[in-house]
Amino acid sequence: RDSGFVARNAALSASLADAVLIPEVEFDMGSLCTHIERRLERKGHAVIVVAEGAGQAHCSTKGEDDTGHTKYGNIGECLKDRINAYLKETVGGRTFYIDPSYIIRSVPATPNDNLFCTR
């Protein structure tokens, strides 16, 4: 939850991401919005990959769960709302938020997965 290696590696392997947000590196929301605006002007779209624990300075719940771990705010929804507000005031456009957690967990195992898990 506090490490962005999965998001980083996925973004590096796919090479489609315009921004990768990970918990290890704080970011400025204004700078991110400006970056996204430039990408939209250049490409017409932008892809942001976000690790679960990233950006808690912008959306933290400041609470703890029953086990004492920090409850994270929903950075995906937070980014969607703030970027939409920024785009509405500037170049127009809108964002879409896709939470892949259910998609990832619903993919059937492949034969290679089965071999890997039996070792």
Sequence and secondary structure as in RCSB ss.txt:
>XXXX:A:sequence
RDSGFVARNAALSASLADAVLIPEVEFDMGSLCTHIERRLERKGHAVIVVAEGAGQAHCSTKGEDDTGHTKYGNI
GECLKDRINAYLKETVGGRTFYIDPSYIIRSVPATPNDNLFCTR
>XXXX:A:secstr
    HHHHHHHHHH   SEEE TTS   HHHHHHHHHHHHHHHS   EEE TTTTHHHH   EE TTS EE   H
HHHHHHHHHHHHHHTT        THHHHHTS   HHHHHHHH 
